[in-house]
Amino acid sequence: MENLKTPCLILDVGRVQRNAARMSDIAHRNNVRLRPHIKTHKCIEVARIQTEGHDGAITVSTLAEARAFAKHGFTDITYAVPIERGKFADAIEILQSGVKLNLLTDDAATVIQLDEAAGKAGAEFDVFVKIDCGTHRVGVEPDTEEAVEIPRALADASNLNFPGILTHAGHSYDQKSKEAILEVARHERDSMVELATRIGRQGIAVPTISIGSTPSMSTIDHLDGIDEIRPGNYIFFDNYQATLGSCSFEDTALTVLAAVIHKGKNRMVVDAGGISLSKDRGPVSLDPSCGYGRVLDVDGNETGLRVTGLSQEHGEVATSENEDRLKVGDRVRILANHSCLTAAQHSHYHVMENGEIVDRWEIHRGW
């Protein structure tokens, strides 16, 4: 790794494969479709590992991701951000290129606008209704009238279909124990099954119930009544997930290779700052001293050091006064708090297998 320009991403492909196999097994055992969220990695090769043994369906968070992955043969895509009229034309273009592009909404007026735009373009979309199962970011709450009225509007639309309901238990990341995560996971599952039953009583078919965050799917006891899961972060995990208990530190697959550029009294500085690591504060409620990432040695072993401060291109690491393991020019690997945000700062991965760099994989960014 001495010859790699720092900072850069190191991806342990063996761990990626094991993480993929574990979630694949969860999907197969519970007889649900796995539609992984590729926003964590934005990488064609990683998505192929995730979808091996499944039907190739994926979830994206930007239309740029949808375009990039469609060009590489992924043609069943859910755009998992509520659609708004400024993106109608792009969505129609992607759909008419031969991609099955599923959209979602939580807004009745958008249903009318999208139906009109699709009709003018001679297009027809499947549009999920986004449900808020407790995250309180977007989505309609399951016990409201809207949770039935919007599905009805979609079912009655001329150019739109109602394929089902979709949620994401993002608040599972805020829990402080595996037991608390399991409680969130059960509520995510049960509230959606109950809502589907309620919608069905109004004569509206609900073909698909789609759920799933990495913490909730990593702890769930069963998925009875669920049709599809969409976890994403599980493929890399990170310092947050390992501290939370969704995985072990031996499961974390992504690190940032950095060089020591300064040593001072009780501190050193590396060339990985906020641009290359992101400034996610991580699991501070569980580990107040987590900083902005764990400092590992070049072989991936824990050093006990943390990145305690960040500026744009500098990462500050608190050390003991007699710290002599690392010198200026030495390499370290930083396990960042949030792998999704960290990966999005870079253009490619250096792929590591059995301790050797064997390949370089592109990251497809943009909106």
N, C-alpha and C positions, 0 to 999 in steps of 0.2 A: 504493500500500500504506500510505500515511500514515494513511488512515482506518480501517484494521483494528485491532482491539483486540489487543494483544500480551500474552502469547505466543499464537501460533496457527500452524496448519499451512498451508503453501503447497504445492500439488500441481501439478506441471508435466504437464499432460495430454498434451502432445506426446511427452514422454519415456515416459510410461505406454504410449501407443499403440505406440511403437517397440519397447519392451521386450516387450510382449505379442506383437507380430508376430514378433519374433526367436524366442521360445520356441514359438510356434505353428508356425513353420517347422521347428524341430527335431522337433516331434511328427509333423508331416506327412511329413517326409523319412524318418523312421524307422518310419512306419506304426504308431504307438502312440497310445492314447487320452491326451488331456491332461485331467487332473482337477486343476486348480490349487488350491493351498491358500490359502483366503481369509483366514486368520488375520492375514496381514500387514496387510491394509487394512480388513477387516470392512465393506466398502462395496458396495452393490448395483451402482452405476454402474461401478465398477472391475471387478467380476466379469463384468459384461456385455461389457466390452472384452476381458477375458481369454478368454472362452468363445466369442467370435464365430468362426464357421467350425468350431466343434466341437459336441459334443452337449449342452453345458450342465452336465455333471457337475462337481461341486466337492468339495473336502475342507474340513472344519471342525475346530476344536479344542475347541469347546464346544457343548453342546446349545442354548444360547441363540442361537448363530450359526445352527444348523440351523433353528430356528424362524423367525428373522428372514428368512433367505434363502428358506425355503419359502413364506413369505407373498408373496414377490416372484417366484414362478414357478420357483425352482430346486428340482427334485423328485428329483434323483438325487444323494444326499449320502453321503459317507463320514465318519463321526465317528472321527477318527484318534487317539484316546486309548483305551487299554484300558478296556473297560466294567467297571463294578463294580456290585454289587447295589443300591446306593443310587440308581443312575440308571436302573434297569430300567423303572420306571413312566413316567418322562419319555420314554425311548426308545420305549416301546410306544405312548404317546400320539402322538408324532410320526409313527411308522410308520402308525398307524391313521388319521391325518389325510390319508393319500394319498401320503406321501413314501416313496420307496425309500431307506431309511436303512440303510446298511451299518455294521456294528460290527466291532470287532476285539478279540482277546484273546490272552493268552499264558499263561493259567491254566486247567488242566484242571477244577478245581472250579467255576470260573465257568461253564464250558460246561454242566455239570449244572444249576446254579442258573438260568441263563438259559433253558435248554430248558424247565424246569418253569414258570417265570414266563410265558414266551411261550405255552406250552400252555394255561395257565389263562386267558390273555387272548384266546385264539384268534388269536394273531399268529405270524408266521414271519419270522425274520431271516436275512440273509446275514451270516456272521461270518468275517472274515479272521483268519488267524493272524499275529500280529506277530512278525517275525524280527529278531534283533539281528545286524546285519552289521558291527558294530564300534564303534558308539556307546556301548554298555554303559549304556544308560539303562533301557529296557524291551525286552521281546521275548525269545524263546527263541533260543539259539544254533543255527545251522543244522546242526551236526554231532551234536546230541543226539538221544536217543530221543524226547523231547517234540516235536521238530519234525515227527515223523511221527504220534505218538500223538494229539496234539491235533487235527490234521486228520481223523484217523480218527474221533475222538469226535464231531466236528462232522458228518461225513458220515453217521454212524450215528444222530444225534439225530432226534427226531420233529418238532421245530418249528424246527430250525436247518438252514441249508445252509452248505456249505463252498465259498466262491467263489474262494478262492486264498490266496496269501501276500503279505505287505506288509512293506516295510522303509523305513527312512529313514537315510541316511548322514549323520547329524548331525555326525560327527567330521570331515567334509570341511571344516567351518568352522575346524578347528584346524590345518590344513596351512599350510605356509609358501611354497609355490610351486604354479604351475599343474600342473607335472609330478606333484607329490605329490597334488594333487586328482584328477588323472586316474587315478592308481594306485588311490585310494579308489573312484572311480567305476567302474572296471573290476571291482574286487572286489565292490562292491555288486551289479552286474549279474551277474557270473559265479557268485557264491555262491548267488544266488537261482535262477538257471537250473539249477544243479547240484542244489539242494534239490528243486526241482519235479520233476526227473527221478527223484530218489530216492523221493519220495512217490508218483510215478506207478508206479514198480516194485512198490509195495504194492497196486496196484489202485485207487488213489484219484485221481480226476481233479483237475487243478489248472487251472481255467479262466483264472485271471488271476494274473499276476506283476506286482505294483505296486511301483515304486521311485521315488526321485528327491528330491534336495535341489537348491537353486539352484546351489551350486558344482559338484556332480557333473554335473548336466544341462547346465551351461554349458560343460563341458569334454569330455564323453563323446565317444568316437570312433564308436561304433555302439551300437544297442540291440537287437541280434539276440536273440530269445528273450523279450523283454520285451513286455508287453501295455499297460502304463499307467505314466505318470509324474505326479508330484504336487509339483512345485516351487512355491514361494510367494513368497519374498522378491524374486525376479527382477523383479516388476512395479514395484517402487520402487527396489530395491538400496539401498545406504547406504554410509557411510564404511568400514565393515568390508569389504563385498564389493569395493569399488573398490580398497582397499588390498591385499586378498587377490588380486585379479586376475580375479575372476569377471566384472568389467565395467570400463568406464572411468568416470572421474568425470563425464563428460558424459552418462552413462546414468542417474545418480542423480536421482530424480524428486521426492523429498520433503524439504522443509526446514522449519525452525521459524523463523518471523518473530519477532524479539525487538527490544526497544528498549534502548538504552544508558541506564542510570539513574544511573551514577556513573563519574567518572574520577578516578584517583589516580596516584601515581607508579608507573610500570611496571605498571599494571593498570587494567582497567575492569570494570564490573559490568553485566550485562544482566538483564532480567526473565524470563529462561527458566532455571529451575532443575531440580532432580531430578524434580519433578512433571511438567513439560512435555517434558523431554528423555529421561527415564529415566536410570539410573545404570549403564548397560552400559559396561564398561571398554574394549570394542572391541579392535582388533588390536594390543594392546600388544607381542605377541611379534614383530610385523613393524615396528611404528612405536612405539617406547617413548614418544614425545612426542605421541601421538594425542589424549590427554586425553579429554574427553567429546564432542568434535565439532569439525568445522572451521568457522571463522567466515568466511562469505562476505559480500560487500557486498550491497546490496539488489537489485542486478541479477544476483546469483548468481556473481560473480567471486571467485576465491580472494584472500584478504587475507594469508595466511600465519599468521594468528592461530588459536589453539586455546582451547577452553573447558577451563581447567585445574583448576577446582574447582566443586563444586555444593553448595548447600544447598537447602532446599525450594523457594524461589521466586527464588533468586539464582544466576546463573552468573558465575563469575569468569574473566576473560580476561587472560592475561599479555600485556603490551605492552612495546615499547621506550620508553625515557624520552622520546623526541621524537615519539611517536605523535600525530599531529594530524589524521589522516584522519577520525576519528570523534569526535563531540561528544555530550553528554547530549541525549537526544531523537532521535538518529539511529537508523535501523533497520538491522539486519543479518539475514542468514539463516544459520541454523546447520544444517549437514549432520551429523545425529546418527550415532552409531556403529551403532545397530540400529533400523532403520525400523519393524519390527514392534512393538517395545516402545514406541517413541515415539508411533506412531499410536494405540496403545491408551490413551494418556493424555488423548486429546482427544475431543470430541463430533462434530467435523465437519472437512472439508477446505475451504479456499478454493482453488478450481480456477483455475489460471492457464493462459492460452493466449496465445502470442505476447506475453508480458510483461504482459498485462492480466488482472485477476480477472474471470472470466466466470460463475462459478457457485459453489454451496455444496452439498457432498455429505455426507450423514449417515454416521456411523460407528456400527455396531451392536455394542455391547459387552455384557458380562455372561456369567454361567455358567449 
